[in-house]
């Protein structure tokens, strides 16, 4: 634990490193001397009782009262001032307990200090367990940066530091994939360095949101296939949506350039990814529907229908984009939801260009938008 803490202290952007364990310190133990107790005709029970009464306290008698249904216990213990020592040496403890006397069977007063031994011992720290395994926690905070990068740096240093004494193995792919398994080369004893806390929460969040993103893609694609009965049209819509996601990455890159602190891709940014899939798909879907209507009902040529649909739907698409950008601008400066704001703003800007430029090009190169093969063809 000390070696790991030292590595964390040497890692850039990590602060407030601490080991969550009790410090081992020296203390004194009062041990009754059985031989001296027997020589003074005292009993072990007498010595134990006076020690317990003095330092812990105990009930020595009870009192009856007409105002109480039960007996009132009388609790006796030394006050705080009587327990205080002038120093931290064995002689100071002897002086303190010298005032405590015991009466033996002959009626003689025997000083407690004469029948106990004062032994210096080290404290026993509390042993922590988690899932029936002994653990020790080491904590660290990041200095205004994401926890991922400094912890990856620290992990690389640990693998280099422990490789001589331990066989270092990495954990399998999971949300604990940054864990290190150390096996002592001499004894075979195994240790696990587990990255928990914010690191685990971050990986869990990215895993869950990533799964939600993939599920959204699959559901959108199947709904489009059912609606249009065409894989080509569904592919055009999803292809345009994927291109709009490039804007999210570009937006974070630009935000990182113009802000003082590093602007990271966060969990809220992934929420923006999912939202953009719906926004971009809606723009493309309306454009394709309008084009198909012109071809089907107005018997318009395919290219002319695409041009008219793009010109007609441009205004609603622009107005929708402006509304999203203005609404998301309030989130862009927020420390938590800034990633969502930047993702929506930058992704929406790219989605507009994709809907009005990329999607029409793909539509012009497919006959899937013409339900009737005789319609939509160029007239000579």
One Martini backbone bead per residue (centre of mass of N, CA, C, O) as a GRO file, in nm:
protein
  380
    1UNK     BB    1   0.057   0.063  -0.020
    2UNK     BB    2   0.300   0.253  -0.006
    3UNK     BB    3   0.396   0.217  -0.297
    4UNK     BB    4   0.136   0.315  -0.432
    5UNK     BB    5   0.128   0.595  -0.298
    6UNK     BB    6   0.401   0.693  -0.414
    7UNK     BB    7   0.318   0.678  -0.711
    8UNK     BB    8   0.081   0.880  -0.689
    9UNK     BB    9   0.261   1.121  -0.594
   10UNK     BB   10   0.435   1.114  -0.876
   11UNK     BB   11   0.178   1.187  -1.019
   12UNK     BB   12   0.030   1.376  -1.230
   13UNK     BB   13  -0.267   1.535  -1.108
   14UNK     BB   14  -0.227   1.420  -0.813
   15UNK     BB   15  -0.405   1.444  -0.502
   16UNK     BB   16  -0.463   1.358  -0.186
   17UNK     BB   17  -0.296   1.125  -0.068
   18UNK     BB   18  -0.423   0.820   0.095
   19UNK     BB   19  -0.436   0.591   0.369
   20UNK     BB   20  -0.702   0.378   0.482
   21UNK     BB   21  -0.541   0.364   0.783
   22UNK     BB   22  -0.415   0.281   1.073
   23UNK     BB   23  -0.189   0.383   1.284
   24UNK     BB   24   0.100   0.279   1.432
   25UNK     BB   25   0.126   0.276   1.789
   26UNK     BB   26   0.226   0.350   2.108
   27UNK     BB   27   0.153   0.163   2.410
   28UNK     BB   28   0.001   0.080   2.725
   29UNK     BB   29   0.004  -0.209   2.946
   30UNK     BB   30  -0.192  -0.355   3.203
   31UNK     BB   31  -0.050  -0.626   3.394
   32UNK     BB   32  -0.118  -0.867   3.596
   33UNK     BB   33   0.062  -1.007   3.875
   34UNK     BB   34   0.019  -1.314   3.995
   35UNK     BB   35   0.245  -1.342   4.212
   36UNK     BB   36   0.200  -1.073   4.367
   37UNK     BB   37  -0.095  -1.122   4.431
   38UNK     BB   38  -0.046  -1.376   4.603
   39UNK     BB   39   0.157  -1.246   4.809
   40UNK     BB   40  -0.080  -1.020   4.891
   41UNK     BB   41  -0.359  -1.164   4.917
   42UNK     BB   42  -0.492  -1.147   4.638
   43UNK     BB   43  -0.707  -1.104   4.361
   44UNK     BB   44  -0.773  -1.092   4.029
   45UNK     BB   45  -1.052  -0.960   4.056
   46UNK     BB   46  -0.968  -0.706   4.206
   47UNK     BB   47  -0.778  -0.588   3.992
   48UNK     BB   48  -0.975  -0.582   3.753
   49UNK     BB   49  -1.193  -0.404   3.887
   50UNK     BB   50  -1.020  -0.147   3.943
   51UNK     BB   51  -0.939  -0.098   3.649
   52UNK     BB   52  -1.224  -0.083   3.529
   53UNK     BB   53  -1.334   0.138   3.716
   54UNK     BB   54  -1.125   0.364   3.648
   55UNK     BB   55  -1.135   0.353   3.310
   56UNK     BB   56  -1.450   0.252   3.247
   57UNK     BB   57  -1.648   0.157   3.445
   58UNK     BB   58  -1.907   0.079   3.700
   59UNK     BB   59  -2.138  -0.093   3.877
   60UNK     BB   60  -2.173  -0.070   4.248
   61UNK     BB   61  -2.484   0.012   4.267
   62UNK     BB   62  -2.818   0.066   4.402
   63UNK     BB   63  -3.131   0.258   4.374
   64UNK     BB   64  -3.420   0.345   4.531
   65UNK     BB   65  -3.739   0.469   4.388
   66UNK     BB   66  -4.063   0.601   4.370
   67UNK     BB   67  -4.013   0.725   4.065
   68UNK     BB   68  -3.914   0.427   3.999
   69UNK     BB   69  -3.956   0.102   3.867
   70UNK     BB   70  -3.646   0.088   3.886
   71UNK     BB   71  -3.334   0.059   3.944
   72UNK     BB   72  -3.062   0.271   4.021
   73UNK     BB   73  -2.762   0.308   3.892
   74UNK     BB   74  -2.422   0.317   4.016
   75UNK     BB   75  -2.168   0.500   3.859
   76UNK     BB   76  -1.810   0.435   3.847
   77UNK     BB   77  -1.552   0.689   3.773
   78UNK     BB   78  -1.307   0.852   3.650
   79UNK     BB   79  -1.215   1.143   3.571
   80UNK     BB   80  -1.049   1.313   3.332
   81UNK     BB   81  -0.832   1.437   3.519
   82UNK     BB   82  -0.745   1.162   3.654
   83UNK     BB   83  -0.648   1.033   3.365
   84UNK     BB   84  -0.433   1.226   3.334
   85UNK     BB   85  -0.107   1.282   3.209
   86UNK     BB   86   0.216   1.431   3.231
   87UNK     BB   87   0.314   1.181   3.063
   88UNK     BB   88   0.471   0.893   2.853
   89UNK     BB   89   0.572   0.724   3.097
   90UNK     BB   90   0.579   0.468   3.319
   91UNK     BB   91   0.609   0.651   3.575
   92UNK     BB   92   0.348   0.816   3.526
   93UNK     BB   93   0.159   0.574   3.560
   94UNK     BB   94   0.243   0.491   3.846
   95UNK     BB   95   0.159   0.757   3.982
   96UNK     BB   96  -0.142   0.737   3.906
   97UNK     BB   97  -0.192   0.434   4.043
   98UNK     BB   98  -0.087   0.480   4.343
   99UNK     BB   99  -0.376   0.583   4.461
  100UNK     BB  100  -0.454   0.286   4.420
  101UNK     BB  101  -0.617   0.064   4.646
  102UNK     BB  102  -0.593  -0.252   4.821
  103UNK     BB  103  -0.754  -0.505   5.013
  104UNK     BB  104  -0.664  -0.752   5.199
  105UNK     BB  105  -0.718  -1.013   5.421
  106UNK     BB  106  -0.553  -0.833   5.652
  107UNK     BB  107  -0.622  -0.514   5.594
  108UNK     BB  108  -0.428  -0.418   5.378
  109UNK     BB  109  -0.274  -0.169   5.188
  110UNK     BB  110  -0.245  -0.199   4.833
  111UNK     BB  111  -0.079  -0.104   4.570
  112UNK     BB  112  -0.140  -0.126   4.237
  113UNK     BB  113   0.161  -0.082   4.131
  114UNK     BB  114   0.268  -0.361   4.276
  115UNK     BB  115   0.063  -0.571   4.079
  116UNK     BB  116   0.168  -0.436   3.808
  117UNK     BB  117   0.244  -0.425   3.463
  118UNK     BB  118   0.433  -0.217   3.236
  119UNK     BB  119   0.370  -0.234   2.883
  120UNK     BB  120   0.507  -0.190   2.572
  121UNK     BB  121   0.298  -0.141   2.284
  122UNK     BB  122   0.144  -0.205   1.983
  123UNK     BB  123  -0.092  -0.134   1.790
  124UNK     BB  124  -0.404  -0.260   1.652
  125UNK     BB  125  -0.525  -0.256   1.359
  126UNK     BB  126  -0.780  -0.244   1.153
  127UNK     BB  127  -0.936  -0.496   0.967
  128UNK     BB  128  -1.023  -0.495   0.636
  129UNK     BB  129  -1.325  -0.595   0.452
  130UNK     BB  130  -1.416  -0.741   0.121
  131UNK     BB  131  -1.567  -1.009   0.033
  132UNK     BB  132  -1.377  -1.171   0.241
  133UNK     BB  133  -1.141  -0.959   0.189
  134UNK     BB  134  -0.852  -0.815   0.231
  135UNK     BB  135  -0.823  -0.455   0.274
  136UNK     BB  136  -0.693  -0.142   0.120
  137UNK     BB  137  -0.726   0.206   0.102
  138UNK     BB  138  -0.657   0.432  -0.176
  139UNK     BB  139  -0.649   0.780  -0.219
  140UNK     BB  140  -0.745   1.021  -0.486
  141UNK     BB  141  -0.708   1.334  -0.652
  142UNK     BB  142  -0.788   1.559  -0.897
  143UNK     BB  143  -0.649   1.845  -1.091
  144UNK     BB  144  -0.872   1.945  -1.308
  145UNK     BB  145  -0.911   1.646  -1.421
  146UNK     BB  146  -0.926   1.360  -1.551
  147UNK     BB  147  -0.894   1.037  -1.409
  148UNK     BB  148  -0.782   0.860  -1.642
  149UNK     BB  149  -0.491   0.962  -1.717
  150UNK     BB  150  -0.336   0.947  -1.440
  151UNK     BB  151  -0.413   0.644  -1.387
  152UNK     BB  152  -0.268   0.529  -1.635
  153UNK     BB  153   0.009   0.630  -1.552
  154UNK     BB  154   0.019   0.482  -1.277
  155UNK     BB  155  -0.016   0.196  -1.390
  156UNK     BB  156   0.247   0.190  -1.555
  157UNK     BB  157   0.435   0.231  -1.309
  158UNK     BB  158   0.349  -0.024  -1.153
  159UNK     BB  159   0.434  -0.234  -1.364
  160UNK     BB  160   0.736  -0.148  -1.350
  161UNK     BB  161   0.787  -0.173  -1.036
  162UNK     BB  162   0.667  -0.488  -0.988
  163UNK     BB  163   0.814  -0.689  -1.199
  164UNK     BB  164   1.052  -0.806  -1.018
  165UNK     BB  165   0.867  -0.931  -0.770
  166UNK     BB  166   0.625  -0.959  -0.972
  167UNK     BB  167   0.354  -1.098  -1.137
  168UNK     BB  168   0.203  -0.925  -1.398
  169UNK     BB  169  -0.152  -0.882  -1.443
  170UNK     BB  170  -0.430  -0.845  -1.637
  171UNK     BB  171  -0.745  -0.780  -1.680
  172UNK     BB  172  -1.020  -0.839  -1.815
  173UNK     BB  173  -1.275  -0.741  -2.010
  174UNK     BB  174  -1.405  -0.465  -1.825
  175UNK     BB  175  -1.473  -0.246  -1.561
  176UNK     BB  176  -1.185  -0.399  -1.448
  177UNK     BB  177  -0.944  -0.366  -1.673
  178UNK     BB  178  -0.726  -0.195  -1.478
  179UNK     BB  179  -0.644  -0.418  -1.323
  180UNK     BB  180  -0.404  -0.575  -1.095
  181UNK     BB  181  -0.211  -0.882  -1.084
  182UNK     BB  182  -0.018  -0.998  -0.807
  183UNK     BB  183   0.263  -1.230  -0.799
  184UNK     BB  184   0.467  -1.381  -0.598
  185UNK     BB  185   0.768  -1.534  -0.685
  186UNK     BB  186   0.818  -1.684  -0.401
  187UNK     BB  187   0.515  -1.742  -0.258
  188UNK     BB  188   0.240  -1.684  -0.443
  189UNK     BB  189   0.116  -1.437  -0.357
  190UNK     BB  190  -0.190  -1.252  -0.395
  191UNK     BB  191  -0.268  -0.939  -0.561
  192UNK     BB  192  -0.509  -0.659  -0.579
  193UNK     BB  193  -0.545  -0.386  -0.804
  194UNK     BB  194  -0.817  -0.165  -0.760
  195UNK     BB  195  -1.025   0.037  -0.957
  196UNK     BB  196  -1.220   0.271  -0.807
  197UNK     BB  197  -1.483   0.469  -0.796
  198UNK     BB  198  -1.476   0.693  -1.045
  199UNK     BB  199  -1.365   0.490  -1.247
  200UNK     BB  200  -1.600   0.287  -1.228
  201UNK     BB  201  -1.829   0.483  -1.294
  202UNK     BB  202  -1.727   0.562  -1.574
  203UNK     BB  203  -1.730   0.277  -1.702
  204UNK     BB  204  -2.027   0.214  -1.645
  205UNK     BB  205  -2.143   0.453  -1.804
  206UNK     BB  206  -2.017   0.388  -2.081
  207UNK     BB  207  -2.141   0.110  -2.105
  208UNK     BB  208  -2.444   0.185  -2.084
  209UNK     BB  209  -2.446   0.407  -2.308
  210UNK     BB  210  -2.333   0.228  -2.531
  211UNK     BB  211  -2.566   0.025  -2.527
  212UNK     BB  212  -2.786   0.237  -2.586
  213UNK     BB  213  -2.672   0.327  -2.859
  214UNK     BB  214  -2.688   0.054  -3.004
  215UNK     BB  215  -2.990   0.009  -2.955
  216UNK     BB  216  -3.081   0.262  -3.110
  217UNK     BB  217  -2.970   0.181  -3.384
  218UNK     BB  218  -3.125  -0.083  -3.423
  219UNK     BB  219  -3.413   0.030  -3.388
  220UNK     BB  220  -3.404   0.243  -3.610
  221UNK     BB  221  -3.342   0.053  -3.844
  222UNK     BB  222  -3.592  -0.137  -3.817
  223UNK     BB  223  -3.806   0.084  -3.842
  224UNK     BB  224  -3.718   0.178  -4.125
  225UNK     BB  225  -3.755  -0.092  -4.269
  226UNK     BB  226  -4.057  -0.120  -4.206
  227UNK     BB  227  -4.145   0.151  -4.335
  228UNK     BB  228  -3.979   0.129  -4.628
  229UNK     BB  229  -3.882  -0.153  -4.727
  230UNK     BB  230  -3.559  -0.057  -4.701
  231UNK     BB  231  -3.215  -0.070  -4.673
  232UNK     BB  232  -3.114   0.178  -4.827
  233UNK     BB  233  -3.269   0.404  -4.684
  234UNK     BB  234  -3.179   0.330  -4.397
  235UNK     BB  235  -2.875   0.370  -4.461
  236UNK     BB  236  -2.886   0.670  -4.530
  237UNK     BB  237  -2.986   0.773  -4.256
  238UNK     BB  238  -2.757   0.647  -4.079
  239UNK     BB  239  -2.520   0.769  -4.234
  240UNK     BB  240  -2.591   1.063  -4.166
  241UNK     BB  241  -2.577   1.026  -3.857
  242UNK     BB  242  -2.278   0.945  -3.840
  243UNK     BB  243  -2.162   1.209  -3.961
  244UNK     BB  244  -2.274   1.397  -3.732
  245UNK     BB  245  -2.077   1.279  -3.506
  246UNK     BB  246  -1.825   1.434  -3.594
  247UNK     BB  247  -1.911   1.703  -3.461
  248UNK     BB  248  -1.859   1.621  -3.170
  249UNK     BB  249  -1.553   1.592  -3.186
  250UNK     BB  250  -1.497   1.875  -3.299
  251UNK     BB  251  -1.631   2.033  -3.068
  252UNK     BB  252  -1.437   1.935  -2.843
  253UNK     BB  253  -1.180   2.040  -2.974
  254UNK     BB  254  -1.261   2.340  -2.978
  255UNK     BB  255  -1.328   2.366  -2.673
  256UNK     BB  256  -1.034   2.300  -2.585
  257UNK     BB  257  -0.903   2.556  -2.722
  258UNK     BB  258  -1.100   2.790  -2.569
  259UNK     BB  259  -1.025   2.668  -2.299
  260UNK     BB  260  -0.849   2.643  -2.014
  261UNK     BB  261  -0.950   2.376  -1.964
  262UNK     BB  262  -0.993   2.062  -2.018
  263UNK     BB  263  -1.202   1.908  -2.268
  264UNK     BB  264  -1.407   1.638  -2.217
  265UNK     BB  265  -1.529   1.328  -2.275
  266UNK     BB  266  -1.840   1.250  -2.154
  267UNK     BB  267  -2.132   1.116  -2.052
  268UNK     BB  268  -2.304   1.355  -2.169
  269UNK     BB  269  -2.197   1.319  -2.457
  270UNK     BB  270  -2.341   1.046  -2.506
  271UNK     BB  271  -2.622   1.165  -2.491
  272UNK     BB  272  -2.578   1.338  -2.745
  273UNK     BB  273  -2.548   1.106  -2.941
  274UNK     BB  274  -2.836   0.992  -2.908
  275UNK     BB  275  -2.991   1.254  -2.980
  276UNK     BB  276  -2.866   1.291  -3.269
  277UNK     BB  277  -2.990   1.045  -3.403
  278UNK     BB  278  -3.278   1.164  -3.400
  279UNK     BB  279  -3.234   1.437  -3.540
  280UNK     BB  280  -3.098   1.340  -3.805
  281UNK     BB  281  -3.314   1.133  -3.886
  282UNK     BB  282  -3.546   1.334  -3.914
  283UNK     BB  283  -3.435   1.505  -4.144
  284UNK     BB  284  -3.400   1.273  -4.349
  285UNK     BB  285  -3.688   1.164  -4.341
  286UNK     BB  286  -3.837   1.418  -4.446
  287UNK     BB  287  -3.683   1.439  -4.713
  288UNK     BB  288  -3.761   1.160  -4.827
  289UNK     BB  289  -4.069   1.182  -4.809
  290UNK     BB  290  -4.097   1.428  -4.994
  291UNK     BB  291  -3.966   1.302  -5.242
  292UNK     BB  292  -4.157   1.056  -5.270
  293UNK     BB  293  -4.413   1.230  -5.309
  294UNK     BB  294  -4.330   1.371  -5.572
  295UNK     BB  295  -4.293   1.111  -5.737
  296UNK     BB  296  -4.570   0.968  -5.683
  297UNK     BB  297  -4.789   1.223  -5.718
  298UNK     BB  298  -4.626   1.431  -5.936
  299UNK     BB  299  -4.436   1.298  -6.141
  300UNK     BB  300  -4.135   1.347  -6.068
  301UNK     BB  301  -3.827   1.381  -6.101
  302UNK     BB  302  -3.582   1.281  -5.904
  303UNK     BB  303  -3.384   1.526  -5.906
  304UNK     BB  304  -3.604   1.742  -5.882
  305UNK     BB  305  -3.726   1.637  -5.619
  306UNK     BB  306  -3.471   1.668  -5.449
  307UNK     BB  307  -3.435   1.973  -5.489
  308UNK     BB  308  -3.714   2.062  -5.382
  309UNK     BB  309  -3.697   1.927  -5.105
  310UNK     BB  310  -3.443   2.075  -5.007
  311UNK     BB  311  -3.559   2.364  -5.034
  312UNK     BB  312  -3.815   2.321  -4.855
  313UNK     BB  313  -3.662   2.182  -4.592
  314UNK     BB  314  -3.447   2.392  -4.504
  315UNK     BB  315  -3.600   2.580  -4.312
  316UNK     BB  316  -3.690   2.377  -4.089
  317UNK     BB  317  -3.403   2.276  -4.033
  318UNK     BB  318  -3.284   2.546  -3.944
  319UNK     BB  319  -3.486   2.608  -3.713
  320UNK     BB  320  -3.425   2.357  -3.548
  321UNK     BB  321  -3.122   2.414  -3.511
  322UNK     BB  322  -3.148   2.688  -3.367
  323UNK     BB  323  -3.308   2.586  -3.123
  324UNK     BB  324  -3.094   2.385  -3.023
  325UNK     BB  325  -2.854   2.580  -2.994
  326UNK     BB  326  -2.985   2.783  -2.795
  327UNK     BB  327  -3.055   2.569  -2.576
  328UNK     BB  328  -2.750   2.451  -2.550
  329UNK     BB  329  -2.586   2.707  -2.463
  330UNK     BB  330  -2.653   2.680  -2.152
  331UNK     BB  331  -2.479   2.403  -2.121
  332UNK     BB  332  -2.179   2.457  -2.216
  333UNK     BB  333  -2.087   2.599  -1.921
  334UNK     BB  334  -2.135   2.348  -1.773
  335UNK     BB  335  -1.958   2.121  -1.576
  336UNK     BB  336  -2.155   1.870  -1.645
  337UNK     BB  337  -2.335   1.957  -1.927
  338UNK     BB  338  -2.125   2.049  -2.145
  339UNK     BB  339  -2.107   1.799  -2.330
  340UNK     BB  340  -2.403   1.811  -2.426
  341UNK     BB  341  -2.399   2.095  -2.549
  342UNK     BB  342  -2.167   2.053  -2.754
  343UNK     BB  343  -2.289   1.809  -2.899
  344UNK     BB  344  -2.550   1.950  -3.002
  345UNK     BB  345  -2.427   2.185  -3.154
  346UNK     BB  346  -2.218   2.044  -3.343
  347UNK     BB  347  -2.404   1.817  -3.449
  348UNK     BB  348  -2.624   2.001  -3.576
  349UNK     BB  349  -2.452   2.145  -3.783
  350UNK     BB  350  -2.371   1.886  -3.940
  351UNK     BB  351  -2.661   1.776  -3.987
  352UNK     BB  352  -2.745   1.993  -4.191
  353UNK     BB  353  -2.535   1.930  -4.412
  354UNK     BB  354  -2.604   1.632  -4.442
  355UNK     BB  355  -2.910   1.663  -4.518
  356UNK     BB  356  -2.847   1.875  -4.776
  357UNK     BB  357  -2.597   1.697  -4.915
  358UNK     BB  358  -2.560   1.388  -4.862
  359UNK     BB  359  -2.846   1.265  -4.892
  360UNK     BB  360  -2.912   1.358  -5.188
  361UNK     BB  361  -2.680   1.199  -5.319
  362UNK     BB  362  -2.779   0.917  -5.232
  363UNK     BB  363  -3.062   0.935  -5.361
  364UNK     BB  364  -2.957   0.971  -5.663
  365UNK     BB  365  -2.815   0.659  -5.634
  366UNK     BB  366  -3.119   0.556  -5.595
  367UNK     BB  367  -3.432   0.357  -5.649
  368UNK     BB  368  -3.584   0.326  -5.366
  369UNK     BB  369  -3.766   0.599  -5.382
  370UNK     BB  370  -3.906   0.435  -5.615
  371UNK     BB  371  -4.185   0.252  -5.615
  372UNK     BB  372  -4.207   0.319  -5.916
  373UNK     BB  373  -4.017   0.241  -6.187
  374UNK     BB  374  -4.164   0.463  -6.390
  375UNK     BB  375  -4.084   0.660  -6.174
  376UNK     BB  376  -3.833   0.924  -6.171
  377UNK     BB  377  -3.750   0.943  -6.449
  378UNK     BB  378  -3.593   1.074  -6.697
  379UNK     BB  379  -3.697   1.308  -6.927
  380UNK     BB  380  -3.672   1.345  -7.294
   0.00000   0.00000   0.00000
